[in-house]
Every structure is written in C-alpha cells, then in structure tokens.
Amino acid sequence: MSEKITFYKEGELDTLTIAPAYQEAFSDWPWYEVSKCADPKLVQRCAGGLSRIALGETCTTCKQSPTQPAYEPTELVERFQMLEATRPTRWYVESIKDSPALVALAWTALPETIAQEKYPDVPPMQNWLVETLGSKPVIWLDEVFADKTIRPKGNLINFRRMCEGFMTAFDTTQLAYRTISPAMIRTAENNFNTTPVENVPDRRAFITIRGESL
C-alpha cells in the first residue's frame, strides 16, 4: 500500500479536502458524533450538542429528527482558517493513493490561551492547565483523525514521527493534547513512555509529551 507523508504550513493545505475524513472519523467510536442534536430543550441532552442519530432518524429520547450533520464542511474550513490566521499552525497528512487516511492539526500557544479556548466550560481547568504546562508556549495537538474507509487499521503507526516532526517545525519540545480515545493514550505510552496526567479536573484524559532537546 503506497503511503505518502506530508507536513503543511498555514495556508498550504486545502482543508476542504480533509472534511470528509473528519466527518467519517468522528462519526465512529468512541465519539459517535453523527449529527447536530435536534433536541429543542436547552441545555440539550446530547453532550456538546452532537448526536449519534443519523440524519432523518427519530431520537428515542427527544422524539426529534436531526437535519444537520455534526460537522459541516464549511464550518470546518472556517474554523481551520481562523486557527491558521491567529497562530503558528502545522498540518500532518498521511495519504493513500491521494486520499487522506490520517490527518493531524497542531498549533502553538500559551497555556492560558489553550485553557481559555479548549476549556471554557470547565473553569477548574483554567488554573490547572497553566500550573501543569508552565508559562511558555507549547504545541497543542488539536486534532488527530483517521478515515478507516481508506485504511482500516494501523493509523497511528507513525505517531512518534508525527510528533517529532511538529516539534522540529515549531522548535519546541513540549506537546500536549486531550483525548477520550484509548488508542491515543496507548500510542503515547508506547512511543514516548508517558501516561495520562493524574487528577485532571476534566472528563478527558490529558497527555503531555516532552521530546529530546532540539
């Protein structure tokens, strides 16, 4: 199977081309983010306002039918463009016959900025993140997603190469991310001998990786 690995700077990747892979990845386990929750009740009963119910099907909880996908291509592109315009950003893409099998997005920011943007709904994380990561910019591994219709397994085999590539690109050796994916926890353990940080005031696992000095 022919595999191509490419790192992209801001503006070099046509992010519309990776939208289908994003939609496919997050509709699967463990996220099951298929559609936007149609529940008229606020706060919506689906976590994060996203549902596993397919478009047109009726939810047994709220008796409504979702009409919008969880992630629409135009929304994804707008978000990615905002990130590229506001901070140093890099993309990593593994392609099989020109189709994206795995995509990752990383950017650098101060821990306080990461806390404000990624945990606005978890106030205890604000101080915790700064205390854990310090006061210098770090690499935030914002997205890692695989389209298993392109490559059914082995999508994290190059995880160490990817992380070290981001560290080289940003000239920074500290990388962090959050996840609910067991595979994203195992790959950190296997490739960098690091385990999730303990006593995190959030439902998601928190991983920090320190590479070798550049």
C-alpha positions as CSV (number, residue, x, y, z in Angstrom):
1,M,0.0,0.0,0.0
2,S,1.6,3.3,-1.1
3,E,1.7,5.8,1.7
4,K,2.7,9.5,1.4
5,I,3.5,11.6,4.4
6,T,3.4,15.4,4.2
7,F,3.7,18.3,6.6
8,Y,2.0,21.6,5.6
9,K,2.4,25.1,6.8
10,E,-0.5,27.6,7.2
11,G,-2.4,28.0,4.0
12,E,-0.7,25.2,2.1
13,L,-3.4,22.5,2.7
14,D,-6.8,22.7,1.0
15,T,-8.7,22.0,4.2
16,L,-12.0,21.3,2.3
17,T,-10.3,18.1,1.0
18,I,-10.0,16.7,4.5
19,A,-13.5,17.5,5.6
20,P,-14.9,14.1,4.6
21,A,-12.2,12.3,6.6
22,Y,-13.1,14.4,9.6
23,Q,-16.8,13.6,9.3
24,E,-16.1,9.9,8.9
25,A,-13.6,9.7,11.8
26,F,-15.8,11.4,14.4
27,S,-18.9,9.5,13.4
28,D,-17.2,6.4,14.7
29,W,-16.3,5.0,18.1
30,P,-15.6,6.4,20.7
31,W,-17.2,9.8,19.6
32,Y,-20.3,8.8,17.6
33,E,-20.7,12.5,16.5
34,V,-23.0,12.0,13.5
35,S,-25.5,14.9,13.6
36,K,-26.3,18.1,15.4
37,C,-28.7,17.4,18.3
38,A,-32.3,18.4,17.4
39,D,-33.5,18.4,21.0
40,P,-35.5,21.7,21.5
41,K,-34.7,21.6,25.2
42,L,-31.9,23.7,26.5
43,V,-29.4,22.6,27.8
44,Q,-29.6,19.9,25.1
45,R,-29.4,16.3,26.4
46,C,-26.7,15.3,23.9
47,A,-23.3,16.1,25.2
48,G,-21.8,19.0,23.3
49,G,-24.9,19.3,21.2
50,L,-23.9,16.4,19.0
51,S,-25.8,13.2,18.5
52,R,-25.2,9.6,17.2
53,I,-28.5,9.6,15.5
54,A,-28.4,9.6,11.7
55,L,-29.9,12.4,9.6
56,G,-33.7,11.8,9.2
57,E,-33.9,9.2,12.0
58,T,-36.0,9.8,15.1
59,C,-34.3,10.1,18.5
60,T,-36.0,7.9,21.1
61,T,-35.2,10.5,23.9
62,C,-36.4,13.8,22.5
63,K,-38.6,12.4,19.6
64,Q,-36.9,14.8,17.1
65,S,-35.1,14.1,13.9
66,P,-31.7,15.7,13.2
67,T,-31.4,17.5,9.9
68,Q,-27.7,18.7,10.0
69,P,-24.5,16.7,10.1
70,A,-22.4,17.1,13.2
71,Y,-19.6,18.7,11.2
72,E,-20.4,20.6,8.0
73,P,-17.5,21.2,5.6
74,T,-17.9,25.0,5.5
75,E,-17.9,25.1,9.3
76,L,-14.7,23.0,9.5
77,V,-13.0,25.2,6.9
78,E,-13.9,28.4,8.7
79,R,-12.5,27.0,12.0
80,F,-9.3,25.8,10.4
81,Q,-8.8,29.1,8.6
82,M,-9.3,31.0,11.9
83,L,-6.6,28.9,13.6
84,E,-4.2,29.4,10.7
85,A,-4.8,33.2,10.8
86,T,-4.3,33.6,14.5
87,R,-1.3,31.4,15.5
88,P,1.6,29.2,14.1
89,T,-0.1,26.2,12.7
90,R,1.0,22.9,11.0
91,W,-0.8,20.0,9.4
92,Y,0.3,16.4,9.0
93,V,-1.3,14.2,6.4
94,E,-0.8,10.5,5.6
95,S,-2.3,9.8,2.2
96,I,-3.1,6.5,0.4
97,K,-3.5,7.0,-3.3
98,D,-4.0,10.7,-2.8
99,S,-6.8,10.1,-0.2
100,P,-6.2,11.3,3.3
101,A,-6.0,8.3,5.6
102,L,-4.8,10.2,8.7
103,V,-4.7,13.9,9.4
104,A,-3.4,15.9,12.4
105,L,-3.5,19.6,13.2
106,A,-1.1,21.2,15.7
107,W,-0.5,24.8,16.8
108,T,1.4,26.6,19.4
109,A,0.0,28.9,22.1
110,L,0.5,29.9,25.7
111,P,-1.1,27.5,28.2
112,E,-3.5,30.2,29.3
113,T,-4.7,30.7,25.7
114,I,-5.2,26.9,25.4
115,A,-7.2,26.9,28.6
116,Q,-9.5,29.7,27.5
117,E,-10.1,28.2,24.1
118,K,-10.4,24.5,24.8
119,Y,-11.9,24.5,28.3
120,P,-14.3,27.5,28.5
121,D,-16.9,25.2,30.1
122,V,-14.6,23.7,32.6
123,P,-13.5,26.5,34.9
124,P,-11.2,24.3,37.1
125,M,-9.0,23.6,34.1
126,Q,-8.0,27.3,33.7
127,N,-5.5,27.4,36.6
128,W,-4.7,23.7,36.4
129,L,-3.5,23.9,32.8
130,V,-1.2,26.8,33.5
131,E,0.2,25.1,36.6
132,T,0.8,21.9,34.6
133,L,2.2,23.3,31.4
134,G,4.0,26.4,32.7
135,S,4.2,29.9,31.2
136,K,5.9,29.2,27.8
137,P,4.2,28.4,24.5
138,V,3.6,24.7,23.9
139,I,2.4,22.6,21.0
140,W,-1.3,21.8,21.2
141,L,-2.1,18.6,19.2
142,D,-5.6,19.8,18.4
143,E,-6.9,17.2,16.0
144,V,-5.9,13.6,15.0
145,F,-8.4,11.8,12.9
146,A,-8.3,8.8,10.6
147,D,-10.6,7.7,7.8
148,K,-10.9,3.9,8.3
149,T,-12.6,3.5,5.0
150,I,-9.2,4.4,3.5
151,R,-7.0,2.5,5.9
152,P,-8.9,0.2,8.4
153,K,-6.1,-0.2,10.9
154,G,-2.5,0.9,11.8
155,N,-3.3,4.6,11.5
156,L,-1.1,5.6,14.5
157,I,2.0,3.6,13.4
158,N,3.8,6.9,12.6
159,F,2.7,8.7,15.8
160,R,6.3,9.3,17.1
161,R,7.4,10.6,13.7
162,M,4.5,12.9,13.5
163,C,5.0,14.4,17.0
164,E,8.8,14.8,16.4
165,G,8.0,16.5,13.1
166,F,5.8,19.0,14.9
167,M,8.5,19.6,17.5
168,T,11.0,20.3,14.8
169,A,8.7,22.6,12.8
170,F,7.8,24.7,15.9
171,D,11.3,24.4,17.5
172,T,9.5,23.4,20.7
173,T,9.9,20.1,22.6
174,Q,6.7,20.1,24.8
175,L,3.5,18.8,23.2
176,A,0.1,18.3,24.9
177,Y,-3.4,17.0,24.0
178,R,-6.6,15.8,25.4
179,T,-8.5,12.7,24.3
180,I,-11.2,10.1,25.1
181,S,-9.6,7.7,22.6
182,P,-7.9,4.6,24.2
183,A,-5.7,4.4,21.1
184,M,-4.4,7.9,21.6
185,I,-3.5,7.1,25.2
186,R,-1.8,3.8,24.2
187,T,0.3,5.3,21.5
188,A,1.7,8.0,23.8
189,E,2.6,5.2,26.3
190,N,4.2,3.0,23.6
191,N,6.1,5.8,21.7
192,F,7.1,8.1,24.5
193,N,6.7,6.1,27.7
194,T,4.2,8.7,29.0
195,T,0.9,8.1,30.8
196,P,-2.1,10.4,31.3
197,V,-1.6,13.2,33.8
198,E,-3.4,12.3,37.1
199,N,-6.0,14.3,38.9
200,V,-7.2,16.2,35.9
201,P,-10.4,18.2,36.6
202,D,-12.0,17.2,33.3
203,R,-13.6,14.0,31.9
204,R,-11.0,13.7,29.1
205,A,-7.5,12.2,29.5
206,F,-4.7,14.7,29.4
207,I,-1.4,13.8,27.8
208,T,1.9,15.7,27.9
209,I,5.0,14.7,25.8
210,R,8.5,16.1,26.1
211,G,10.8,15.4,23.3
212,E,14.5,15.5,23.2
213,S,16.3,18.8,23.1
214,L,16.4,20.1,19.5
